[in-house]
Amino acid sequence: IRINEKNNTISLFIPSTMEVNQKTDNSNIIQYIVKKLKKEYNTDNIIFYDTKGSWYSDNLNQVVVENITIVSIDTASITELDINLFIQLAEYIKLEMQQEGVSISINSALCIV
């Protein structure tokens, strides 16, 4: 993971499916994540947008393509506390949405929790 001296972005990828490929309304999850980040970082500058994502499901033995919402925050630095917060949020999404994994990105590095 490369941490920049000034400008860093940490993001969380929120799926639009439950379990492996059952479409669902993820608006409550998005609202929870945005509210949590606003509180933790004391800012309204939370960026979120919809896009498409794909991943390979071991359960289905196939590539799943779905809509995702990426929620990001720009910050001067990224600490271990920031990374742990995003891991906790990814674990929350995994549990609530019954996911095999949830992605986090730090600048250009991507990891699956």
N, C-alpha and C positions, 0 to 999 in steps of 0.2 A: 504494500500500500504506500502510495506516495502522498505525503502531506506537503502542501504548498506553504510558503512563508506567509502569504496574505489571504488569498481567496481559495476557499475550500467548499465543496458541496457534498453533503451526505444525504442519501436518498433511500426510500423504502418503496418497494414495488408491491402494490395491493392487487390481488387477483380479482376476477369477476366471477369465479366459480367456487362452489363448495366441493369438498372431497376432491375428486380428480377433474370432472368436467360437467358438473351440474350448475348451470347458469344461476346466478343469484344477484340480488340487489346488495351492493357493497357500500351503499351510502352511509350506513351507521358506522361501519368500520372506518371509513375515510374521515367522518366527522370526529370520531373518537381520537384518531391519530393526530389530526390537525389541532384539536383542542389540547391534547397532551403536549405537543411540540410548542404551541403558543405559550403554555404555562411554563414549561421547562426552560425555554429560551427567552421568555419575556418579550416576545415580538409577534407582530401580525404578519411579518414577512415570510410566510410559509408559501411555497410554490407547489401547486399540484396541477397535473394535467393527465388527460386520457390518451392512451396509445395502444398499440397491439404488442403482444409478447408471445413467445413460444418456448416450450420446454419439453423435455422427454419424460414421459410417465413410465416408470418401471411397472406400475400396477396394470396399465393398459397396453404396454409394449408399443407405444406410438407417440408421435409428436402431438402435443395439444397446443392449439393456437387460440388465444383468448384476448379479450379486452383487459387492460390493466390500467391502474391509476398510479402514477409515480408522484410521491410526496417528498419534497426536498426542502432543505434549509441551507442557505449560504452562511458561512461563518469564517471568521479570520483564522481560527485554528480548530483542529479536531483532536480531542483528548480521548483517553481510554474510557472516561465517563460517557462521552458522546457515543462512542462505539457500543458500549454496554447498553445504553438506553435504546439504541436502534435494534440491537439484538433482542432485548426484552420485548420491544414492539413487534418484531418479526415473530417471536415465539407466541405472542398474544394472537396475532393473525393466524398462525399455523393452527393453534388450538381452536379458535372461534370458527375458522373456515375449513377445518379439517384438511389441511394442505400437507403435501409431502415435504415442501420446502418453500421458503419465502426469500426473495433476493433483497440485498442491501448493496448500495454502491457508495464508495468513497472516492470522489474525484473520478478517475477512470478505472478503478478496480471494482470488480463485482464479486460478491460472495453469496452463497446460498446457505441460509440458516435452516 
